[in-house]
Amino acid sequence: MQKNIILTIQEKKESLPKAEKKLAEWILQHLSEVIHLSVKELSLLAVSSPATIVRFCRSLGLEGFIDLKLSISTNLPQIEEELYTEIIENEKVSQIKKKLSLKVAHVLEETNEQLADEMVEQAIQKIHGADRIYTCGIGASGLVAEDIYQKLTRIGKNVFFSMDYHLLATAIVTQPDQKNVLIAVSNSGEKEELVKLAKIAKEIAVILIAITQNELSTLGEMADILLQTASGGEAPLRSAATSSLLGQLYTVDIFFSAYASRDYTNTISQLEITKAAVQKIRNKKEE
C-alpha cells in the first residue's frame, strides 16, 4: 500500500533540517499547486533550492520530485475536502470522523512498515524465557504498559506493573536475573524517568524491549530489542497523541498475537483458565 505522503510530511516536518522544514511548510500550504510545478519553479516560489528539494524527497523515502508529485496527486480528493487540516472550531462531526479515520489508517499502515518482523520474533523469544517481566510507561504510554501487563498476566506470565517508578526501580534491583525483561513504552523515547529506569535495568543485565517511534532516541539506542511504531506528529488538540497511542496498542496486539501463535496450545489453555476464574467472580456478584 502506498504511504500517505501528506501525513508523512506532517509527521516528519519537525525533525527535518531547517531548509527542508521550511520547504515542507510551504508545500503543505500549497499542496494543489505543487503537482503542477517543476523543480525550478518550486525552488523559486518556496525560496528554496533544487538540491534542498532533492534532499527533502529522499528524507521522505521518495526517489525524486516526480515521485513526490505523484504521491500528492493520489491524495487530491482528501486535499479538496480539507481532511489534512487540524480540528477547527464548530466543525461537523462527519468531517472530524473523516479526518481522524484518515490519520488512524495511516498510523497503522506506517507501524506495519516500521515494525520489523525479526524484532517481534526476538521479543517473543525473550518473553517466553523470562522469569519476570516489568512494564512501564508515562501518561498515555502508561495505558499501553498496563495493557501489556494484563495480556501477559492472562497467559500465566509473571508480570510487574506500577505507575510508581520508585517501586518499579526497587522491584527490578531487588530481584536481579539476566532472564528478566523490562518493556518500556515511550513515543518520544526521551522521558527522563523512563530513561533512568531503563539505565538501572541495563546495569544489572535486564533485557530491555523498547516500544517507541524514535529509533535514534535515548531509549531506542539503549534497547536490546526495538519495536518501532509510527509517529503521530504534532497537533494542538492531541489528535496526534491519540494516533501514536493507537499505533502503540496495535504494536502490542501484533506482538501478543504472534506470541500466542508460537505458544498456541499453552496460551489457549491459560486463557481458558483465567476466563473461568473471572467468570466465577462474576457469578458470585450476580448471586
Sequence and secondary structure as in RCSB ss.txt:
>XXXX:A:sequence
MQKNIILTIQEKKESLPKAEKKLAEWILQHLSEVIHLSVKELSLLAVSSPATIVRFCRSLGLEGFIDLKLSISTN
LPQIEEELYTEIIENEKVSQIKKKLSLKVAHVLEETNEQLADEMVEQAIQKIHGADRIYTCGIGASGLVAEDIYQ
KLTRIGKNVFFSMDYHLLATAIVTQPDQKNVLIAVSNSGEKEELVKLAKIAKEIAVILIAITQNELSTLGEMADI
LLQTASGGEAPLRSAATSSLLGQLYTVDIFFSAYASRDYTNTISQLEITKAAVQKIRNKKEE
>XXXX:A:secstr
    HHHHHHHHGGGS HHHHHHHHHHHHSHHHHTT  HHHHHHHTT  HHHHHHHHHHTT SSHHHHHHHHHHT
HHHHHTTTTS   TT  HHHHHHHHHHHHHHHHHHHHHHS HHHHHHHHHHHHT S EEEEESTHHHHHHHHHHH
HHHHTT  EEE S HHHHHHHHHHS  TT EEEEE SSS  HHHHHHHHHHHHTT EEEEEES TTSHHHHH SE
EEE       TTSHHHHHHHHHHHHHHHHHHHHHHHHTHHHHHHHHHHHHHHHHHHHHHHH 
